[in-house]
Amino acid sequence: MLDARTTKRLEKLRSLLVERNATLAVAESLTAGNVMATFATVEGVSECLEGGVITYNLEQKVRQLGVNRQHAEAVNCVSQRVADEMARGVAERFESTFAVAATGYAQSAPERGIPRPMAFLAVWSRDMDGSSGVCHQLRWEGDGNRFEVQRAVALVALEMVLDETQRQS
């Protein structure tokens, strides 16, 4: 269950997208559908939420989202560049105004030098002048079990989209 403040923020995101006749697409890896599921709790979100792609492995990130295979292999699909490419890929696939992507580790991975959960996030947008590209990037670190991390990163992703829609309004 979402708290009242979070619900209000998500409703504001929906309102801003609808007012601008803008749409959102989502590319998820570590969040495993939590970004879409969280935003879909808002009534009327079908007016602006185009859809999304959950790609948990390298092959699908390359095939579905156009992520660069060589780079993704070198970083186990976890880098800012991978998040950026995921956002661009899902934006193009759904022809959306905005896209957000998240990739990372939902728990520590000491064998990879990852001491705690972390994620890379990217927001892609198409401006009113027709230009497009990644406009917001973030490296997130936190703690918690897998579910808590997935939920936390999903909320951060949606806040990033809200920040960008407000900036462009």
N, C-alpha and C positions, 0 to 999 in steps of 0.2 A: 504494500500500500504506500502511495506517495503522500508526503505531507502537503499541507495547504499551500505553502510557499512554492514548492516545486510544481504543483498542479497549476498554480496561477502563472508561473513562468512558461510552462508548456502551452497554456492557453494563449498567452501573449505571442509566443512564437507562431502558433497556428494563425492567429489574427493578422499578424504582420505579413505572413506568407500569402494569405488570402487577399488582403488589401492590395498587395503588389501584384496579384495574379502570378505568384511565384510558386515553384514546386521544390520538393526535397526528395532526394534519393539517398540511399544509405548503403555503404559497403562495410561489412563487419567480418572480423575474424575473432579476436579474443572475446568480444562482447556477445558473440553467438546469438544474435537476434534481439538482444536487450535494448538496443537503440530503437529499433522499430516497435517492439512491444511496449516500451515506455511511452513513446510519442503517441502510439495508437490508443492510449488510455483517454486521450482528449476527444471529446465529442466533436464531430465534424472534420476530423483530420483527413478524411478521404478527399476533401477539396484541395489538398495541397501535398499529400504524401504519395509520391509516385510508386515507390516500392524499394526493394533492396536486394542485395546479394550477400549471402554468407559464404565466404570462402575460407575454409580452414586449412587448406594445404596449398603448396606451391603450384601444383599443376592447375588447380582451379583459379588461383589468383592470376596466373598467366593467361589461361584460356578465357575466363569470364571478364577479367578487368584489364587485361593488357599490361600487367606488371612485367617489368624487365626480368627475364629468367636469370640471367647471369648475376645481376646484382642481388636478387632475392635469394638465390642459392647461397651466396656468400654471407648473407646476414640472417639465415634461417627465417626469411620473410618478415623480419622485424627491424624496421628502420623508418626514419622520417620519409625517405624517398619512396619506400613501399607504400606508406600511408598516403602520400601525395598521389602516387600512380593509381592506387585503389579509388581515391576520391574522383580523380579525373575519369577513370574508366567507368565508374557507375554513373557519373553525370552524363557522359556521352551515351551510354547504353539506354538510359531512361530519358534523355533529352531534358534534363531538369535544370532549373535555375540555380539551385544549390545542391551540394552533395557533401556528405561527411563520411569519413572513414576512420576506422580504428584497428590497429594491429599491435600485438605485444604479448606479454606473458601474464597470465592470470595468477601465477604463483611463482615463487623463486625458482631459478634454474642455475644452481651453483656451478654445474658442469659447463655452463655457457657464460659464466661470470655475471649472472643476474642474481643479486642477493635478495631482491624483493620484487613484488609485482610491479610491472611498468608497462606503459603503452605509448605509442606514437599516434597522434591524431592529426587529421587535416580536414579543413573545410575548403571546398572548391566553390566558386561562384561565377555566374555570368552577369556582368554589370549591364546597366541600362544602355550603355554605349556599344554593347556587343562584345566587349573584351571579356576574356575568361581566364581562369587559372586558379591555382591554390592561393588563398588569401589569408589563411590563418593556420598556424601550425603550433603544436604543443607536445612536449614530452611530459607525461604524467608518471608519478611514482606514488605508491601507497602501500597499504597493508590490508590484510583481511583474508578470508577464505575465497575460493574461486567465485562463488556467487556474489559476495560483497564487492569484490574487485570488478567483476563484469558489470554490476549495477552502477558502481561509482563511475566507471569510465563511460558508460552510456549516458549518465547525467551530465558529465563534463562535455561530451560530444554535443549534446543538445544545447547546452549553454553556449558553446562556441558558435553554433548556428544562429542562436538568438542574438548573440553579440554582433555577428556579421550582418544579419538582417536589420538590426537597429542602426548600425553604422551606415548602411546604404539607404536608409529611409530618409 
